[in-house]
Amino acid sequence: MNISIEKKRSECPALPKGWQREEVLRKSGLSAGKVDVYYYSPTGKKFRSKPELVRYLGDSTDLSCFDFQQGQVNTMLLCKAKKARAQFDYRFLKINVFLHLFCDH
């Protein structure tokens, strides 16, 4: 007899204390076998997407490197975010353009 787990809920250590992550296996339809991921706040509120989590938590928790599907901080996302910010600083562009236009003549 083949028994599959349809729902699995556990603590999510990547989020503040009391948050839980749930995996739900789709049993029928064209997407049967796909796993949906949900998060529950300590008060029981259900979240279906990362944008929902971001709106709810606001600035209290940095979710920029949080992998919603895996339920953990993805260090590759962290590296990409830092590189993207470090690649170009628009403040210096404005200063250099100003100096070039008004001071080199």
Helices and strands as residue ranges (DSSP letters): E 7-11, E 20-25, E 35-40, E 46-47, H 50-57, G 58-60, E 66-67, E 72-73, H 75-87, H 90-103
